[in-house]
Amino acid sequence: MSEINDRELVFVFIGTENYHFMINKNIELLRRLYPHSPVLVYDWGDGNGNPSATKFPAGVEVVNWRERIMDTWPLMDVYSPARRNEIGRTFNSRMQKSFSRRLNKFVLKRFPNSAIANAAIERGLRYENMLLHKSYNLQECSRHLQGVQFFLLDADAYMVERIDEVFEGNPDVILPMIDPSIHNWDYNDCHGLSTGVVGFGSNVNARDAFLMSWYAAIKTNDEWLRELAAMNRMIREQSEEFFDTLGDWDLAFGGETVRIRKIENDVYNCYFNYQDTPPDMDRAKILHLSGVAQRPHLFQRYIDDVESEREAVT
């Protein structure tokens, strides 16, 4: 297997200010593997339309995206009043323990139409909006990076080995897939493909057709992890057999034939945190510190392990 030219592969990061410390660390580690690859960051500000104060490394292209976050706000209209309240309660439960959290919990349950409840619900909806904003942002990214391959890494997904092989043959879309034995298609529990990392080939028409179809599927979906569920269901409607094995599969979106490459999640999006079974480090090429973003005190512990693993393969 020959290595790809670093300059022909762009790495992309997106996120609000509270994820920027992880993005900066990610860029530092990435440059040890791909020293010449361009890096593009979409800076979402503080998530409320205000600018961030983050300084990104020299040579990184930064796109100010903070005023675009609310472009997807109309997608919140799909939720029923009961579902909106549920979103508010779920978001409130993520907050640190405090009197305010206890008050919001009480009010959301007993006085769901009150001003306090509505404010808590809006906070939850704003967070939900950001969770599904990735697909919308990627459409702009595809237009911005005309004719070049690019690879999106979640802020907390860290590469420990090069991944040139996933681009061999120039597939149009590259997605990690978990073991088919644990796929699930229940409402609010739909998973097969992951989107913690996503790759795109240089065929702009194909990748744009996929991204626009994905966004259209999100519009009518109201499940938990809505963006992910919408993608999985969109693909499954075309082919249930798609999810049987890894490898390449051609599907039609928007009049285009799109070659989707399924790569092994345990290798390219390997969960590594306090919640999960320790991964097989000998096989993992990308370690995803899922859940650590909400617990910054754990970050250094896990990033030290990531760095150790990176050094072990050099």
Rosetta blueprint (number, residue, H / E / L):
1 M L
2 S L
3 E L
4 I L
5 N L
6 D H
7 R H
8 E H
9 L E
10 V E
11 F E
12 V E
13 F E
14 I E
15 G E
16 T L
17 E H
18 N H
19 Y H
20 H H
21 F H
22 M H
23 I H
24 N H
25 K H
26 N H
27 I H
28 E H
29 L H
30 L H
31 R H
32 R H
33 L H
34 Y L
35 P L
36 H L
37 S L
38 P L
39 V E
40 L E
41 V E
42 Y E
43 D E
44 W L
45 G L
46 D L
47 G L
48 N L
49 G L
50 N L
51 P L
52 S L
53 A L
54 T L
55 K L
56 F L
57 P L
58 A L
59 G L
60 V L
61 E E
62 V E
63 V E
64 N E
65 W L
66 R H
67 E H
68 R H
69 I H
70 M H
71 D H
72 T H
73 W H
74 P H
75 L H
76 M H
77 D H
78 V H
79 Y L
80 S L
81 P H
82 A H
83 R H
84 R H
85 N H
86 E H
87 I H
88 G H
89 R H
90 T H
91 F H
92 N H
93 S H
94 R L
95 M L
96 Q L
97 K L
98 S L
99 F H
100 S H
101 R H
102 R H
103 L H
104 N H
105 K H
106 F H
107 V H
108 L H
109 K H
110 R H
111 F L
112 P L
113 N L
114 S L
115 A H
116 I H
117 A H
118 N H
119 A H
120 A H
121 I H
122 E H
123 R H
124 G H
125 L H
126 R H
127 Y H
128 E H
129 N H
130 M H
131 L H
132 L L
133 H H
134 K H
135 S H
136 Y H
137 N H
138 L H
139 Q H
140 E H
141 C H
142 S H
143 R H
144 H H
145 L L
146 Q L
147 G L
148 V L
149 Q E
150 F E
151 F E
152 L E
153 L E
154 D L
155 A L
156 D L
157 A E
158 Y E
159 M E
160 V L
161 E L
162 R L
163 I L
164 D H
165 E H
166 V H
167 F H
168 E L
169 G L
170 N L
171 P L
172 D L
173 V E
174 I E
175 L E
176 P E
177 M E
178 I L
179 D L
180 P H
181 S H
182 I H
183 H L
184 N E
185 W E
186 D E
187 Y L
188 N L
189 D E
190 C E
191 H E
192 G L
193 L E
194 S L
195 T L
196 G L
197 V E
198 V E
199 G E
200 F E
201 G L
202 S L
203 N L
204 V H
205 N H
206 A H
207 R H
208 D H
209 A H
210 F H
211 L H
212 M H
213 S H
214 W H
215 Y H
216 A H
217 A H
218 I H
219 K H
220 T L
221 N L
222 D L
223 E L
224 W L
225 L L
226 R H
227 E H
228 L H
229 A H
230 A H
231 M H
232 N H
233 R H
234 M H
235 I H
236 R H
237 E H
238 Q H
239 S L
240 E L
241 E H
242 F H
243 F H
244 D L
245 T L
246 L L
247 G E
248 D E
249 W E
250 D E
251 L E
252 A E
253 F E
254 G L
255 G L
256 E E
257 T E
258 V E
259 R E
260 I E
261 R E
262 K E
263 I E
264 E E
265 N H
266 D H
267 V H
268 Y H
269 N L
270 C E
271 Y E
272 F L
273 N L
274 Y L
275 Q L
276 D L
277 T L
278 P L
279 P L
280 D L
281 M L
282 D L
283 R L
284 A L
285 K L
286 I E
287 L E
288 H E
289 L L
290 S L
291 G L
292 V H
293 A H
294 Q H
295 R L
296 P H
297 H H
298 L H
299 F H
300 Q H
301 R H
302 Y H
303 I H
304 D H
305 D H
306 V H
307 E H
308 S H
309 E H
310 R H
311 E H
312 A H
313 V L
314 T L
